[in-house]
Amino acid sequence: MSSSVRYRKQRPSPTLPQRKQPDLWPADERRVEEIIENEEEFDDGSDKVTAFEIVRLIFTVLVINFLLSYFITDSYFWNYDSLILRPRYLQFLLYRALDASGALPHLLPFLPSSSQLHTFSYPRNFTDSELALYNGKTPGLPIYLAINSSVFDVSEGRTSYGPGGPYHIFAGRDATRAFVTGCFTSDLTHDLRGIDEEKIKTDVAHWVGFFEKSNKYWYVGHVEHEPITGPPPGPCQSRAMRQKPGVRRGDGVIQ
Ligand code: HEM
């Protein structure tokens, strides 16, 4: 069977007649361009958040946060206590960085409290007599104490270690022996001869840990002691040995 397929010739679809663009005068064209440009500028401004607005928002949130914290907890950081929030520690970090970069000597005349930093370096090596200057009595100098030869800045505890404070006996010296024995009269030395090794280990580790982990004090260096000579300190004579040191003003150890 033969089948005949009939192909219908496709008729071209009718096209709409092109509308003729009216010609504009050059002045009108410029005006149209201006209007389009203005509209684009207007659109940009309404959609985007500027950097200034972001900074202003962050600043407002921070100020509200600090004020709320101050009124509720009496501290600007919701009672959060950390070394990094202490201005003296931040100053120490800044000087440390400047010193490491070699810029500190040039900047010293322009920095506050520069007198105390003339010999600044980190970690700093002290002699016993250098350390003695940092006992809280030398104007302009911080308060340092040493334990097991490590020197810590304890200026933030001026009420404890400053003149008249209960632990002023520790300031400006390495009195590791007194930390172990609790004898604050004759044991103000780093000489540990004659003390039980185990007790030294645990007590020294305890107090070194106390200063290292403190959120008030920080490590500043090392004290190179004179060689120990003479006999070791004898047994503690003070009957008030187990009292809090500051209470024992009658012993004559409060300096
Ligand atoms: C081995 C004996 C002792 C040593 C080595 C010692 C040492 C210390 C040290 C280093 C601090 C930290 C101060 C600070 O930086 O905040 C401290 C705090 C304190 N100690 Fe002692 N202590 C001894 C015995 C005593 C005794 C027997 C008492 C009580 C009678 C006492 C009462 C206090 C109190 C109340 C504080 C906290 C408040 C403050 O600093 O005044 N301690 N002690």
Residues whose N, C-alpha, C, O or C-beta is under 5 A from the ligand:
A	BS01	HEM	G157 S160 P166 A178 F179 V180 T181 G182 R242 Q243 K244
